[in-house]
Amino acid sequence: MWALLISLAIGPGMVLLHAVYVADHYEKEPVRNLLRYVLAGALVGVVAGVIEIALSKALLPRVEGTSEIVQWLTLIPSAYIGVALVEEGAKRWAVHLCGNRDPHISEPFDWLVYSVAVSLGFATLENLLYVWAGGFSTAIGRAITAVPAHAFNGTLMGSRLALAEVAQKSGDFASAARQRRLAVLEPTLWHGTYDLFVFGGQLACQHGRTRLGNVCLGALAALVVIQWIVGLLRVRAQQHVTAKAHLEPPILFPTIRPRLWRRKA
């Protein structure tokens, strides 16, 4: 039974990682290097977990025993700062540490691949803990919600870092800095909204508000669908940018391709 649970916990992340790896149509990343980013994501997951536990212990005593309205208001900073910002900031840190001077990053789409790898390393470690505690139903539920959401946030982060690289190459340093800030801010907002619906549904059930809990569940389902659509659009957009960079100039032989994306962000 435990072997099945471990497979269900690891499997979704590896499937999504393979999907983004296949989506890179040019200059496939070395698998060994890809796994380095996955491991980095898992390691910063431990760091983020410690920070979240510390923040939770500092916040919970002030919330317990308070009115229901105070508990609802507390959900917003808990979701967006206590969880989303901590986790997405940790992932961005891992991407920066691994990606700085990485010789295998040679085109914009590489940032997307490696950001998703970090996110899925993070998600897989988190999933192992949740599935081990919650069992089969938790594994199935998180396979279609939480794990893809982490991959989506990695897609947003990577696409922003790719845009920052393009802006840096063109000399637009202000735009590059803005895109790097958005590489943390944008996934944090999506992540926080996801957690807000999850926490809201749990709190509604605790207070016997079944209808409100169902509303939160429906909103969560809609958010997951929207994330898939936006994520696929971001992947397609970066594929288009990469394809344009690999077009052969008419004066060169077909086997000669320009290497335009040397500098690392």
Secondary structure, 3 states (H helix, E strand, C coil): CHHHHHHHHHHHHHHHHHHHHHHCCCCCCCHHHHHHHHHHHHHHHHHHHHHHHHHHHHHHHHHCCCCHHHHHHHHHHHHHHHHHHHHHHHHHHHHHHHHCCCCCCCCHHHHHHHHHHHHHHHHHHHHHHHHHHHCHHHHHHHHCCHHHHHHHHHHHHHHHHHHHHHHHHCCCHHHHHHHHHHHHHHHHHHHHHHHHHHHHHHHHHHCCCHHHHHHHHHHHHHHHHHHHHHHHHHHHHHHHHHHHHCCCCCCCCCCCCCCCCCCCC
